Amino acid sequence: MNSKLHVRTGEGQVRIVDLATTTFPCVLGRDSDLAQLAVPDSQVSRAHCVINRVDGRFVVEDLGSRNGTWLNEKKITKATLVHGDQVRIGGTKIRVEIDHRPVETDPLVGKRLAGFDLLSVLGRGRYGVVYRGLQVALNRPVAVKLLAEEYEKEPEKVQSFLTEARRAGRLNHPNLVQVHDVCEAEGRHLLIMELMRASMADHLKGNGPVPEDQALAMLSDIAKALSYAESQRLVHRDVKPDNILVNDEGSYKLADLGIAAAIADDGQARQERTFGSPHYCAPEQARGGAIDGRADLYALGATAWHVVAGSPPFSGSSRQVIAAHLNTELPDLHELVPTLSEAFVELVYDLMEKDPAERPAHAQDVIKLIEDVRKRAKEDSVVGARVRPRLRRRRRRR
């Protein structure tokens, strides 16, 4: 059972507590000498409440606190927690995430390869399995990607795996998932990466759409990663929720830059074949022509749409979705999510212009636009008139 507490302070700082590794009973409070989980909040008592595990369930109990313990905005003395509950103590809100699905079994879980303990399965893909691992020598948590066993017999697949790993390993930026090493053990190739908490795709499946401020934080971090990629003359080509990961500190990072295409001297990257995920693919990329960093910005806009609306802009078969990106006007995002600010919707539409000349020219421009959205959001307490793609003012950027 995978269960977590998402602790958000009144100042907006987020901390993730993994209940699988927590010692019970777990006291929450302001005093770190009394509480296993210290909460720096002046409205929280020194020992405010306690969470215990009883017969496989989590129970929260108030410890006679000054301001009380609140569950879904009702004051409680003792209650059993379920998935989606919100506990409030003082100005701190704690969202409860409880996953009752059984832990996936895997024959390699519990084994050690090349000095890395494989602890659990994080995910499976076409080309391999990603494990939560531990680098024994450094006692460092890591993610370990193993190339699928059937591909170990295909030299071109092995070479592609190694090439992508080495490309990614040469890149270094705070908003890129860091590649630590690539190695071979017992006939298996391993890619050792920075351990992240979850992907945005995982978050969407478990928690649904995110609020605008969280989407802006994601956009800002990934735009910084894309700006770095641009400085390295690379086009990622597959920006999507699966490739955007978040760590326990709430920072967003872009993965799989090893698959990026190189930008030539003329400022364009040539595609040997059409690449990318249909739901986020820029029109020029879908056509198979030359592309530049603006294709990644389109995909970033489509990803932003998905994370705030809960689904991509277009639905249907891959062929239908690609055709829509090429020819169909975007739906009304305000109609889908009325709580979004006008400035945010305008930013998404700008990123998803079908003509790359109408999009922001560089990722650095997007970072500035995000700051403008944040400023406008503070100034506008009430959302203005809806903005439709066919009516909004288009600004050509050079």
N, C-alpha and C positions, 0 to 999 in steps of 0.2 A: 504494500500500500504506500503510495507516494503522497505525502501530506506536507503542507507548508503553511506558514503564517506570513502574510505580506504586511509588514508594520510600516505605516506611513505617519510621520510626525506632523504636527501642525505647520511646520516650515516646508513640508513637501519632501523631506528626505525619506527614502524607502530602504528598508532592510528586509531580507528574506531569511526566514528561519525554517530549516528543514527539520520537521518533527521526527523523521526517521532516525536522526542522530542526536536528538535531544534527550537529556536525562530527566525523568519524571520522579516526583512532582516538579514542575517548573514554575517558579514564582516570578511574576512580572512586577516591577516597581522601580522607583526612582533611585533607590540606594543599591549600588552594585555589590555591597557587602551582604545584603539580605536577599537580593533577587538574582536568579540565574539568567534572566533576560532583563537587563537594565534599560529603562525607558527614560531618556533625558527630557522630562516634561514636568514643569513646576506644578501642574494640576494633578499629577499622579502621586499617590501616596508612596512612602518608602517601600512598603510591601503591599501592593495594591490588590492583586488577585493571583490565583494559581490555576494552572492548567495541569490536569492529570489524565492518565490513560487508564480507563476502566473497562475491562472486557472488550478490548479492541476499539473502544470509542473514546473521544476526547471530551473531557468535562471541564468547564471553567467555573470557578467559584470565587466570589468576592471575599476579601479578607478584612472586611470592616473598613474599607477605604473612605476617605473624606468625601469624595465626589461621586462615588459609586461606580459600578461596572455595568455597562449598557450593551445589550445584545439586540442588534437590529433596531436600535433606538428605544428599547424598553429596558428599564432598570431591572436587573436580576440579582438574585443571591447565589443561585447555582443553576447551571443549565448544560445540556449536552450539545456539542457543536456539530453542525452538518456543513456540507460543502456550500460555499457561497455566503455563509454567515458573516456579519460584520460586528466585531467587538470594539467598543469605544471606551477608552480609559483616559480621562482628562481630554486633551486636545489630540490624542493619538488614536488613529483608526487602524484596526487589525482585520484584514480580510482573510477568511479561512478557506484553504484549498485542500480538499480531501478527495483523493483518487482511490476508489476501492478496487480498481482493476488489479488482478494478480500480477506480480512481477514476472516479466517474460523470462523463460528459461533458455539457456544457450549453452552448448557444450563447452565453449571457451570461457564462460564466466567462472571465476575462481582460479583460473590458470595464470601463470606468469610467462610472458614472452619478452625477450630482450630487455629484461629488467623492469618490465611494466606489469603490474597486477591488473587484470581485467575484472572489474567489480560488477558491472551491470551493463545492459544494452541501453544505449541512448536513442538509437534510431537505425533504420535499415534503408538502404537505397539500392539502385540498380547495380552499382559498382562495388558495394561492400557494406560492412556493418561498422557503426561507430559505438565505441564502448566508453563508459566512464572508467577511467583508469587511475592508477597511482604509480608515479615514478619512484621506485623503492629507494634508490640511492639518495634522492633529495627530499623524499617524503612530500612530493608535489602532486596535487591532483591535476590530471590531464584528460584530454579526450584522445582516444586511440582509434584511428580508422584503419580497418583491415581490408585490403583488396579481396573481393569475393574469390573463393577458392577456385571456382571454375575458370576465372580469368588468369589465375597464376600460370596456367598452361598455354596462354596466348602471349607471346613475346611483345606484340604491339600494344596490348592492353597494359602490360607491366611497364613498358617504356613510357606510355602516356601517363600512367600513375606517377612514375618517378619524375617525369618532366614537369607536370603540374605542381608536384610537391616542391621541387627545387625552385620553380618560378615564384611560388608563394613565399617560400622561405627567405628569398632575397628582399622581400618587401617588409617595411616596418613602419607602422602608424598606429596611434592609440585606438583608432576606430576600424582597424582590420583585425580579424581573428589571427592571432600569431601562430605561425608554424614553428615548432621547436626542433623537429628532427624527422628524418625518414630513414628507416632501417629494415633489415631482413632478419627473420629468425624462424627456424624450423620450416623453411620453405614458404613462409608468408611474409608479405611486404606490409609494413606498418607506417602510418603517417601520424606523428605525434603533434597535437595541437593544444592551444590554450583551451581550458575547460570553460564552457559557457553554461548559463542556467537553462536557457530555452531559446527556441526560434520564435519569430513573430507568428509563424504558421501554427506552432504549438499553442501559443497564447490565444490565437483566434479560436482554435478548436476548444480550448478549455474555458475561456473567459469571454469570448465574443469580442465585439468592436471595442476600440480604445477611445478615450476622450480626446478632444482636440489638443490639449496641452501635452499629452503623452505622444500623440502623433507628431507634433512639432519637434519634440525632443528626439524622436527617431529620425525625422527628416534632417535635422541639423547634424546629428552624428554621422549619418550615412552620406550626406552631402560633403562633409569633411573628408570622408574616406574616398569619395569619388574625385574630389579636388586633388587629393594625393595621387590617385590613379592617373589622373590627367597629367600631373607633373612627371609621372613615369612613362608617359606616352602609351597608356593602356586604356582600352574600353572593356569593361567587365562583361557585358552582353547578357547577363542573367540576374539582374537585380530583381528580387522577389521576396515575399515573406519568409520562405524557407531558408534563404541565404542571409537574412538579417537576424542576428542573435543578440541576446541581452545577458549581461552578467549580473551578479548579485548586487552590484553597486548601482544598477540601473543604466549603465552605459550600453549603447547599441554599437554593434560591430558587423562589418560586412565580411562574409566568408566566400571562399572559392574564387579568389582573384587569380589563382593559378590557371584558370580557364580563359583569362582575358586575351583579347586580340591586340597586337601591337599596332600603334599608329605610325604610318609611314611619313616621309618627309613632307608630303603634300597635305598632312593633317587628317588623313583618312585611314581607316582600318579596312582591309579587304577581308571578305568572308569566303572561305573555301566552301562553306555550306551554310544554309540558314540555321541560325543558332538562337536559343532563347526559349522562354516559356510563353505560349500563345497569349495568356491572359495579361501579360505585362510587356509584350513585344512592340517596339516602335514600328510604325509603318515602313520606314526605309530599311529597317532590319528584316522585317518580314518579307520584303521584296528580294532580299539577298544581295543588295547592293552595298556600296561602300558606306561606312558609318563612322561617326566620331562620338565624343562624350555626350552629345545631346541625346543619343539613343538611350544611354543609361539614365538620363534625366527624365525621359518619357516613362521608363520603367519605374523610376522612383515615384513619379506622380501616380501611376497605376497602383503601385503598392500602397501609397498613402490613401488612395480611394478605398482600397480593400480593407485596410485596418480601421478606418472610421465608419465605413458602411457595412462591414461584415461580409462583403462579397465583392468580386472584381467588377469593373465597369460593364463588361459584356459577358453573356453566358451563351452556352451552346457547345457544339463540337469544336474541335481545334480549328477546323476549316472555317466554321461560322464566326468564331471569335476573331481570327485573323482578318477575315473580310470586314468585320465591324470596325476593327482598329484602322483599316484602310479607308473605309467609306462612310461609316455611320457616325452621326453627331453624338457626342456624349449625352447621357441622361442628365436630368436636373439633380445635382448632388444635394442641393438645399432641400429639395422635396424628399429625398431619401433620408437625410439627417438634418432636420430643421434647427438643431442646436448649434450647428457649425457657424462660425463667423463668416461674414462676407469676404473678409481678407483671406481666410484659409481656402475657401472654395475657389476664389480667383487664382490663388497660387497653384492649386491642383490643375485647374484648367490651363494655366500658362505652361505648366510642365508637360501637359498632354496635348499640346498643339500638334496637329498632324504634320504640318510643315516644320521641319527642324529650325528653319530660319525664324520662326515665330516663338520659339522657346527661349529661355535664358541661354546665353551663349556658353556659359561655363558654370561648373558646380559652385565656384566662389560667388557667383551672382546669386545663386539659390540661397546660400548662407545669409547674404544680406537681405534677400526677400523674406526669409523666415524671421529675421529680427524685426523687419517692418510689420509683419503679421502680428508678432507679439506686442509691438507698440500699439498697433491699431486695436488689438483686442482689449488692451487696458483702457484705451480712450473710449471705446464703444461699449457701453454697458448693455445696449439693446441691439440685437442683430438688425441690420438694415434690410432694404428690399432684396428679394432674391436675385441672384445673378445667373442668367442663362447663357450658355455658350454662344448662342446666336446673337445675343444682345450686348454682351460685355465689350468694353473698349479693348481693342487689340493693340499691343505695343510691340512694334518690330525692334528687335535688339540686334546690334551690329557686332 
